[in-house]
Amino acid sequence: MEPTDPESLVLRYGDDVFDAVIALVKLGVSTRKAAAACGVSPSTVDRWVSQSRAGKPHGANGRPRHPGREKFHQLREEGRSVRAAAAVVGVSSMSGYKWDTEMRAGGACQIK
């Protein structure tokens, strides 16, 4: 049996999911309901709420968001291709496709 790469077992949520969860909690939704609405574990939501209250930025491995992300979304709304928008903000086209997919999936959190 070969060892499993630990990176492949780690679930990574986009900034949009983080932002949606924090927005729901700020609106008074319980952390359990916010977790269920966004498809995130309750312990992850608790950690994110703690990070948010402490003023820590969210991003991959706790890093802050890429500063060009908003500009990328603006360029995409103006009709630029993913590759062109990614080149303008200085990221790989793969990052651009990931950001684009996250943007289009934006309304993933729904309270039941």
Residue, then its C-alpha position, 0 to 999 in steps of 0.5 A: m500500500e502506497p502512502t497517501d499524499p496528505e495534500s490530496l485529502v485537504l478540502r480547500y474552500g474558495d474565498d467566496v464560500f468563506d465570505a458567504v459563511i461569515a455574512l450569514v453568521k453576521l446576519g444572525v444565522s447560527t454557525r451550524k445552519a451556516a455550515a449546512a447552507c454552504g456545505v462546510s463542516p461546523s468545525t470549519v465554520d467555527r474556525w473561520v468565525s474565530q479568524s474573522r473576529a481576530g481580523k485574520p485574513h482568509g486565503a489558501n493556508g491563511r494567506p490574504r486574498h490576491p490583490g488582483r482578484e477583484k480586478f480580475h472579476q471586473l475584467r471578466e464582467e467587461g468581457r475579457s477572456v479568463r486568460a487575458a484577465a489573468a495575464v493583466v492581474g499577473v496570475s496563471s490562467m489556471s488561477g483565473y479559471k479557478w476564480d472564474t468557477e468560484m465566481r459563477a458558483g457564487g450563490a452556493c449557500q442556501i439556508k433551508 
